[in-house]
Amino acid sequence: MTWNFNAEEGKANMNGFPLIPVGDHRVRISKVDDKDKNGNTLMSKTGKEMISITLDVSGHPGKLFNYLVFDDTSNEARQRTNGNLMKIFDSFSITPGDMNYQNWIGKVGACKVKHEIYNGETKASVAYFKLKKDQVDLPPWQEKTALGSQQPASTYNFEADDIQF
């Protein structure tokens, strides 16, 4: 095979998905992890248990990642953790107190996206989850393909030869 390499096309695609814009977005929980790849409980840098929430973003091919640390070192810390859980429960219409994370997957809520610098690069992150009452003006959930086209991902048919490893 002869490949016609184009450096400019390559540079344009090196950063992966386009940066999710700052603002309010509908998001869907696609994954919740409380274990690392070795099966150990996820721990924060300060040694507290935590969960990792992976979010699909309506109309965008990229994902957001949110980490919830379970801090019980003081009454204030417990209240903050429970408040953060209540915001997630409200935003995604999850039954308050439901800590079976598998029940969270597929739930749609909303968040405010912010940009921050991480390791010298601008990254999109969750500023906070929006309460259900504050989501009414957001457009309904919209699927996107990996390349960001308007077609739902379910309309694509892949052949075995199309998948590269």
Rosetta silent file (secondary structure, phi, psi, omega in degrees, C-alpha in Angstrom):
SEQUENCE: MTWNFNAEEGKANMNGFPLIPVGDHRVRISKVDDKDKNGNTLMSKTGKEMISITLDVSGHPGKLFNYLVFDDTSNEARQRTNGNLMKIFDSFSITPGDMNYQNWIGKVGACKVKHEIYNGETKASVAYFKLKKDQVDLPPWQEKTALGSQQPASTYNFEADDIQF
SCORE:     score description
SCORE:     0.000 S_00000001
   1 L     0.000  141.697  175.288    0.000    0.000    0.000 S_00000001
   2 L  -111.264  123.767 -178.556    1.153    3.517   -0.732 S_00000001
   3 L  -107.367  133.866  178.155   -0.006    6.170    1.730 S_00000001
   4 L   -95.253   88.612 -177.168   -0.061    9.851    0.821 S_00000001
   5 L   -67.750  135.092  176.549    0.956   11.376    4.171 S_00000001
   6 L  -127.009  107.450 -176.198   -0.286   14.922    4.859 S_00000001
   7 H   -61.672  -37.697 -178.488    1.347   16.509    7.937 S_00000001
   8 H   -65.357  -41.607  176.048   -1.221   19.326    8.198 S_00000001
   9 H   -63.339  -39.434  179.117   -4.110   16.856    8.336 S_00000001
  10 H   -64.218  -44.514  179.147   -2.215   14.872   10.935 S_00000001
  11 H   -63.102  -38.927 -178.811   -1.535   17.925   13.114 S_00000001
  12 H   -64.650  -23.912 -176.283   -5.184   18.979   12.943 S_00000001
  13 L  -107.756    5.741 -176.534   -6.249   15.612   14.357 S_00000001
  14 L   -68.774  -29.569 -176.732   -3.512   15.085   16.990 S_00000001
  15 L   -85.838    3.780  178.931   -5.565   16.479   19.857 S_00000001
  16 L    77.973 -133.786 -175.679   -8.450   14.052   19.327 S_00000001
  17 L   -72.243  151.830  175.296  -11.934   15.420   19.798 S_00000001
  18 L   -62.510  150.153  179.759  -12.728   19.130   19.566 S_00000001
  19 L   -64.923  129.619  177.508  -12.831   20.930   22.920 S_00000001
  20 L   -68.991  128.589 -175.454  -16.328   20.954   24.419 S_00000001
  21 L   -66.201  152.767  172.949  -17.379   24.618   24.668 S_00000001
  22 L   -61.962  142.671  176.322  -17.854   26.433   27.965 S_00000001
  23 E   135.131 -169.336 -178.026  -21.511   26.623   28.995 S_00000001
  24 E   -88.371  134.205 -178.033  -24.511   24.497   29.899 S_00000001
  25 E  -141.034  143.430  167.180  -24.767   21.052   28.314 S_00000001
  26 E   -73.415  140.915  178.927  -26.954   17.984   28.619 S_00000001
  27 E  -136.146  152.942  178.917  -24.848   15.033   29.678 S_00000001
  28 E  -126.562  133.804  178.757  -25.473   11.309   29.999 S_00000001
  29 E   -72.759  119.510  179.365  -23.732    8.990   32.436 S_00000001
  30 E  -104.683  -21.044 -177.919  -21.955    6.347   30.362 S_00000001
  31 E  -161.307  142.634  172.263  -19.792    4.767   33.057 S_00000001
  32 E  -132.269  126.134  179.936  -19.236    4.857   36.810 S_00000001
  33 E  -119.645  135.396  170.297  -16.136    3.283   38.327 S_00000001
  34 L  -119.048    5.177  178.839  -15.338    2.736   41.973 S_00000001
  35 E  -128.594  150.936  175.231  -12.413    0.412   41.215 S_00000001
  36 L   -86.041 -177.388 -175.959   -9.163    0.943   39.333 S_00000001
  37 L   -64.038  -17.696  177.673   -7.936   -1.313   36.513 S_00000001
  38 L   -95.597    3.534  179.229   -6.482   -3.718   39.109 S_00000001
  39 L    86.377    7.079  177.819   -9.774   -4.049   40.987 S_00000001
  40 L   -86.264  151.775  176.755   -8.687   -1.849   43.893 S_00000001
  41 E   -58.506  133.693  176.781  -10.965    0.810   45.367 S_00000001
  42 L   -66.084  134.528 -179.195  -10.420    4.165   43.642 S_00000001
  43 E  -127.206  142.922  175.185   -8.649    6.550   45.984 S_00000001
  44 L   -75.106  171.690  177.587   -8.104   10.301   45.814 S_00000001
  45 L   -62.486  -23.554 -179.665   -4.630   11.816   46.171 S_00000001
  46 L   -93.041    6.963  175.190   -5.526   12.465   49.818 S_00000001
  47 L    85.298   18.103  178.636   -6.354    8.789   50.424 S_00000001
  48 L  -101.951  146.913  177.081  -10.155    9.040   50.385 S_00000001
  49 E   -63.317  149.143  179.358  -12.452    6.687   48.482 S_00000001
  50 E  -153.054  168.622  172.131  -13.917    8.136   45.300 S_00000001
  51 E  -124.141  153.829  176.072  -15.823    7.312   42.135 S_00000001
  52 E  -111.953  125.477 -179.812  -15.119    8.300   38.554 S_00000001
  53 E  -112.128  121.532  176.821  -18.121    9.313   36.426 S_00000001
  54 E   -98.498  130.842 -175.014  -17.737    9.309   32.625 S_00000001
  55 E  -120.954  130.713  166.504  -20.201   11.566   30.799 S_00000001
  56 E   -81.669  148.626 -178.024  -21.271   11.701   27.168 S_00000001
  57 E  -114.925  126.575 -178.397  -22.046   15.266   26.068 S_00000001
  58 L   -55.540  126.718  175.917  -25.115   15.995   23.958 S_00000001
  59 L    77.496    5.532 -177.744  -24.157   16.959   20.422 S_00000001
  60 L  -131.726  144.379 -179.019  -20.421   16.470   20.978 S_00000001
  61 L   -79.195  -18.599 -177.409  -18.132   13.514   20.274 S_00000001
  62 L   -80.902  177.114  179.248  -15.929   14.026   23.350 S_00000001
  63 E  -126.453  159.210  172.142  -16.477   12.949   26.949 S_00000001
  64 E  -115.839  153.221  178.520  -16.211   14.597   30.342 S_00000001
  65 E  -126.844  133.211  179.766  -14.878   12.977   33.491 S_00000001
  66 E  -129.015  141.531 -178.487  -15.984   13.849   37.006 S_00000001
  67 E  -120.555  128.251  178.494  -14.612   12.537   40.274 S_00000001
  68 E  -112.535  115.644 -179.380  -16.610   12.434   43.486 S_00000001
  69 E   -92.987  132.084  178.136  -14.535   12.053   46.651 S_00000001
  70 L   -92.774   99.222 -174.450  -16.243   10.568   49.713 S_00000001
  71 L  -108.469  114.194  178.485  -14.876   12.716   52.524 S_00000001
  72 L  -118.863   29.292 -176.790  -15.996   11.912   56.064 S_00000001
  73 L   -76.361  -15.150  178.523  -13.167   13.657   57.919 S_00000001
  74 L  -158.383  168.142  176.321  -15.524   16.243   59.467 S_00000001
  75 H   -60.109  -42.963 -179.878  -19.199   17.206   59.651 S_00000001
  76 H   -62.109  -43.169  179.933  -18.562   19.914   57.050 S_00000001
  77 H   -64.739  -41.985  177.527  -16.833   17.447   54.713 S_00000001
  78 H   -63.369  -42.393  178.523  -19.699   14.922   55.061 S_00000001
  79 H   -62.579  -40.152  179.024  -22.247   17.654   54.353 S_00000001
  80 H   -64.686  -44.756  178.918  -20.303   18.732   51.258 S_00000001
  81 H   -62.557  -46.665  179.043  -20.089   15.137   49.987 S_00000001
  82 H   -64.811  -34.827  176.070  -23.804   14.531   50.620 S_00000001
  83 H   -64.715  -41.581  177.747  -24.614   17.865   48.941 S_00000001
  84 H   -64.571  -39.839  175.877  -22.610   16.843   45.862 S_00000001
  85 H   -62.920  -43.230  179.685  -24.442   13.503   45.787 S_00000001
  86 H   -61.475  -37.493  177.768  -27.813   15.273   46.050 S_00000001
  87 H   -64.089  -40.492  177.134  -26.908   17.487   43.071 S_00000001
  88 H   -65.479  -48.592  179.631  -26.083   14.374   41.024 S_00000001
  89 H   -56.490  -45.538 -178.723  -29.277   12.609   42.150 S_00000001
  90 H   -68.056  -48.295 -176.204  -31.394   15.673   41.269 S_00000001
  91 H   -59.494  -39.632 -174.362  -29.674   16.490   37.974 S_00000001
  92 L  -103.257    8.299 -178.588  -29.950   12.932   36.635 S_00000001
  93 L    54.720   45.823  175.593  -33.284   11.962   38.279 S_00000001
  94 L   -96.414  138.804  178.804  -31.593    9.246   40.328 S_00000001
  95 L   -57.755  122.741  179.850  -33.407    8.082   43.455 S_00000001
  96 L   -53.441  130.502  179.906  -31.720    9.908   46.361 S_00000001
  97 L    91.953   -6.186  179.712  -29.472    7.501   48.231 S_00000001
  98 L   -73.963  102.409 -178.679  -29.192    4.991   45.348 S_00000001
  99 L  -100.627   14.823  171.515  -25.529    4.020   45.562 S_00000001
 100 L   -85.676   96.395 -171.735  -25.868    1.175   43.046 S_00000001
 101 H   -60.921  -24.251  178.357  -23.869    2.927   40.331 S_00000001
 102 H   -63.202  -27.827  176.991  -25.133    0.579   37.619 S_00000001
 103 H   -71.322  -18.092 -178.371  -28.541    2.266   38.054 S_00000001
 104 L   -80.579  -26.967 -173.396  -26.944    5.607   37.151 S_00000001
 105 L   -64.827  132.065 -179.050  -25.736    4.532   33.717 S_00000001
 106 L    92.346  -10.042 -179.974  -27.802    5.968   30.868 S_00000001
 107 L   -74.891  139.435 -178.968  -29.363    8.718   32.999 S_00000001
 108 E  -107.198  132.114  176.685  -29.429   12.176   31.382 S_00000001
 109 E  -139.670 -146.921  179.495  -28.829   15.370   33.348 S_00000001
 110 E  -154.193  156.966  176.731  -26.925   18.601   32.751 S_00000001
 111 E  -147.551  164.945  170.896  -23.800   20.406   33.833 S_00000001
 112 E   -96.000  125.158  178.352  -21.925   23.661   33.439 S_00000001
 113 E   -96.151  137.017  174.594  -18.706   23.066   31.495 S_00000001
 114 E  -124.324  164.141  174.546  -15.610   25.118   32.250 S_00000001
 115 E  -110.348  139.174  175.663  -12.146   25.172   30.713 S_00000001
 116 E  -143.306  158.114  179.904   -9.014   24.753   32.782 S_00000001
 117 E   -90.041  127.645  177.719   -5.348   24.233   32.082 S_00000001
 118 E  -134.394  119.924 -176.769   -4.035   20.747   32.880 S_00000001
 119 L    52.609   40.390  176.536   -0.433   19.801   32.064 S_00000001
 120 L    80.232    1.653 -179.898   -0.187   22.839   29.803 S_00000001
 121 E  -119.246  146.491  175.708   -3.302   21.991   27.756 S_00000001
 122 E   -78.175  126.864 -179.135   -6.803   23.445   27.899 S_00000001
 123 E  -125.781  146.098  173.066   -9.296   20.774   28.988 S_00000001
 124 E   -86.239  139.714  178.117  -13.069   20.863   29.390 S_00000001
 125 E  -146.364  167.276  179.261  -14.333   19.817   32.809 S_00000001
 126 E   -80.291  120.285  173.401  -17.493   19.817   34.899 S_00000001
 127 E   -78.002  -47.012  176.537  -17.845   23.029   36.899 S_00000001
 128 E  -168.447  159.516  176.047  -21.031   21.742   38.569 S_00000001
 129 E   -87.047  138.729 -178.739  -24.138   19.684   37.877 S_00000001
 130 L   -88.541  135.651  176.762  -27.292   21.635   37.112 S_00000001
 131 L   -65.225  154.039 -176.855  -30.437   20.929   39.107 S_00000001
 132 H   -54.292  -41.898 -178.070  -33.399   19.553   37.133 S_00000001
 133 H   -64.244  -20.754 -179.312  -35.332   22.848   37.524 S_00000001
 134 H   -97.353    8.583 -178.674  -32.432   24.697   35.850 S_00000001
 135 L  -104.036   -4.979 -169.915  -32.342   22.398   32.804 S_00000001
 136 L   -61.404  -28.166 -178.224  -35.695   23.263   31.244 S_00000001
 137 L   -88.432   -4.004  178.724  -34.262   25.665   28.658 S_00000001
 138 L   -78.079  144.482  177.048  -31.638   23.218   27.388 S_00000001
 139 L   -64.532  158.843  179.066  -32.362   21.434   24.101 S_00000001
 140 L   -64.736  164.872  179.684  -33.220   17.722   24.339 S_00000001
 141 L   -56.135  137.246  178.005  -30.485   15.084   24.219 S_00000001
 142 L  -130.942  124.499  177.009  -28.869   14.728   20.791 S_00000001
 143 L   -73.160  151.436  173.922  -26.700   11.774   19.735 S_00000001
 144 L  -134.715  153.674  172.707  -23.509   12.406   17.814 S_00000001
 145 L   -85.290  174.195 -179.434  -21.170   10.157   15.904 S_00000001
 146 L   -60.093  -28.400 -178.670  -17.481   10.015   16.699 S_00000001
 147 L   -95.195    2.069  175.097  -16.812   12.634   14.033 S_00000001
 148 L    84.919   14.730  178.712  -19.535   14.983   15.242 S_00000001
 149 L   -75.466  169.458 -176.253  -21.961   14.607   12.338 S_00000001
 150 L   -80.384   -8.440 -177.979  -25.684   15.021   12.873 S_00000001
 151 L   -78.675  141.305  175.550  -26.496   11.365   12.187 S_00000001
 152 L   -62.867  145.642 -178.071  -27.209    9.086   15.129 S_00000001
 153 H   -60.712  -27.471 -175.496  -24.371    6.660   15.807 S_00000001
 154 H   -69.850   -9.791 -178.930  -26.747    3.711   15.447 S_00000001
 155 H   -86.648   -6.043 -178.323  -27.061    4.264   11.685 S_00000001
 156 L   -86.799  133.989  175.136  -23.455    3.289   11.007 S_00000001
 157 L  -113.128  118.930 -178.739  -22.685   -0.238    9.818 S_00000001
 158 L  -101.665  138.432  173.114  -19.069   -1.258   10.263 S_00000001
 159 L   -93.109  153.652 -179.698  -17.421   -4.053    8.357 S_00000001
 160 H   -56.651  -33.982 -179.169  -14.751   -6.152   10.059 S_00000001
 161 H   -71.768  -17.412 -179.095  -12.158   -4.726    7.629 S_00000001
 162 H   -79.213  -18.901 -175.872  -13.005   -1.185    8.767 S_00000001
 163 L   -88.318  123.706 -179.612  -11.845   -1.776   12.341 S_00000001
 164 L  -110.441  139.681  178.124   -8.170   -1.060   12.908 S_00000001
 165 L  -117.906    0.000    0.000   -6.189   -2.192   15.933 S_00000001
